Amino acid sequence: MGISYNPLFKLLIDRGLKKSDLKELVGISLPTLAKLTKGEPISGTTIEKLCRYFDCQPGDIMEYVKDAPKAKKGKK
């Protein structure tokens, strides 16, 4: 899976904000907002903007999620 931005989305809920509010409040683009929603990589500059706005550390807005182990194909 990789990076998850679920902590950011929880933070938004806790503060009564919507994902779309990030565009105005933090100054991120729609494509970046889409990347956050899809769990895709974003730039360090965007992470910095989010941390500055929320007065937090990167670990407060994102987390590493291990991939589930793949099942091995075996003979029956």
CYANA upper distance limits for C-alpha pairs under 8 A (distance plus 0.5 A):
  1 MET  CA     65 VAL  CA      6.41
  1 MET  CA     66 LYS  CA      6.59
  1 MET  CA     67 ASP  CA      5.41
  1 MET  CA     68 ALA  CA      8.44
  2 GLY  CA     64 TYR  CA      6.08
  2 GLY  CA     65 VAL  CA      5.72
  2 GLY  CA     66 LYS  CA      6.73
  2 GLY  CA     67 ASP  CA      7.41
  3 ILE  CA     39 GLY  CA      6.76
  3 ILE  CA     40 GLU  CA      7.87
  3 ILE  CA     41 PRO  CA      7.93
  3 ILE  CA     62 MET  CA      7.14
  3 ILE  CA     63 GLU  CA      6.13
  3 ILE  CA     64 TYR  CA      5.14
  3 ILE  CA     65 VAL  CA      6.46
  4 SER  CA     39 GLY  CA      5.97
  4 SER  CA     62 MET  CA      6.06
  4 SER  CA     63 GLU  CA      5.82
  4 SER  CA     64 TYR  CA      6.74
  4 SER  CA     65 VAL  CA      7.06
  5 TYR  CA      9 PHE  CA      7.07
  5 TYR  CA     36 LEU  CA      6.90
  5 TYR  CA     37 THR  CA      8.11
  5 TYR  CA     39 GLY  CA      6.81
  5 TYR  CA     61 ILE  CA      6.51
  5 TYR  CA     62 MET  CA      4.96
  5 TYR  CA     63 GLU  CA      7.11
  6 ASN  CA     10 LYS  CA      6.62
  6 ASN  CA     61 ILE  CA      7.80
  6 ASN  CA     62 MET  CA      7.12
  6 ASN  CA     63 GLU  CA      8.30
  7 PRO  CA     11 LEU  CA      6.64
  7 PRO  CA     60 ASP  CA      6.76
  7 PRO  CA     61 ILE  CA      5.28
  7 PRO  CA     62 MET  CA      6.09
  7 PRO  CA     63 GLU  CA      7.79
  8 LEU  CA     12 LEU  CA      6.76
  8 LEU  CA     60 ASP  CA      7.56
  8 LEU  CA     61 ILE  CA      4.62
  8 LEU  CA     62 MET  CA      6.85
  9 PHE  CA     13 ILE  CA      6.84
  9 PHE  CA     19 LYS  CA      7.89
  9 PHE  CA     61 ILE  CA      8.33
 10 LYS  CA     14 ASP  CA      6.65
 11 LEU  CA     15 ARG  CA      6.76
 11 LEU  CA     61 ILE  CA      8.06
 12 LEU  CA     16 GLY  CA      6.57
 12 LEU  CA     17 LEU  CA      5.38
 12 LEU  CA     18 LYS  CA      6.82
 12 LEU  CA     19 LYS  CA      7.75
 13 ILE  CA     17 LEU  CA      6.33
 13 ILE  CA     18 LYS  CA      7.69
 17 LEU  CA     21 ASP  CA      6.76
 18 LYS  CA     22 LEU  CA      7.85
 19 LYS  CA     23 LYS  CA      8.37
 19 LYS  CA     33 LEU  CA      7.95
 20 SER  CA     24 GLU  CA      8.17
 20 SER  CA     33 LEU  CA      8.19
 21 ASP  CA     25 LEU  CA      6.52
 22 LEU  CA     26 VAL  CA      5.68
 22 LEU  CA     27 GLY  CA      7.31
 22 LEU  CA     28 ILE  CA      7.14
 22 LEU  CA     33 LEU  CA      8.25
 23 LYS  CA     27 GLY  CA      5.53
 23 LYS  CA     28 ILE  CA      5.25
 23 LYS  CA     29 SER  CA      6.48
 23 LYS  CA     30 LEU  CA      7.46
 23 LYS  CA     33 LEU  CA      7.88
 24 GLU  CA     28 ILE  CA      7.87
 25 LEU  CA     53 TYR  CA      8.38
 26 VAL  CA     49 LYS  CA      6.79
 26 VAL  CA     50 LEU  CA      6.89
 26 VAL  CA     53 TYR  CA      6.86
 27 GLY  CA     49 LYS  CA      8.33
 28 ILE  CA     32 THR  CA      6.85
 28 ILE  CA     33 LEU  CA      7.43
 28 ILE  CA     46 THR  CA      7.60
 29 SER  CA     33 LEU  CA      6.76
 30 LEU  CA     34 ALA  CA      6.67
 31 PRO  CA     35 LYS  CA      6.78
 32 THR  CA     36 LEU  CA      6.80
 32 THR  CA     42 ILE  CA      7.34
 33 LEU  CA     37 THR  CA      6.81
 34 ALA  CA     38 LYS  CA      6.68
 35 LYS  CA     39 GLY  CA      6.42
 35 LYS  CA     40 GLU  CA      5.31
 35 LYS  CA     41 PRO  CA      7.28
 35 LYS  CA     42 ILE  CA      7.36
 36 LEU  CA     40 GLU  CA      6.58
 36 LEU  CA     41 PRO  CA      8.12
 36 LEU  CA     42 ILE  CA      7.80
 42 ILE  CA     46 THR  CA      7.09
 42 ILE  CA     47 ILE  CA      7.82
 43 SER  CA     47 ILE  CA      7.02
 44 GLY  CA     48 GLU  CA      6.58
 45 THR  CA     49 LYS  CA      6.75
 46 THR  CA     50 LEU  CA      6.73
 47 ILE  CA     51 CYS  CA      6.63
 47 ILE  CA     58 PRO  CA      7.25
 48 GLU  CA     52 ARG  CA      6.49
 48 GLU  CA     58 PRO  CA      8.40
 49 LYS  CA     53 TYR  CA      6.65
 50 LEU  CA     54 PHE  CA      6.60
 51 CYS  CA     55 ASP  CA      5.85
 51 CYS  CA     56 CYS  CA      5.38
 51 CYS  CA     57 GLN  CA      6.34
 51 CYS  CA     58 PRO  CA      6.90
 51 CYS  CA     61 ILE  CA      8.29
 52 ARG  CA     56 CYS  CA      7.38
 56 CYS  CA     60 ASP  CA      6.69
 56 CYS  CA     61 ILE  CA      8.37
 57 GLN  CA     61 ILE  CA      7.83
 58 PRO  CA     62 MET  CA      6.75
 59 GLY  CA     63 GLU  CA      6.58
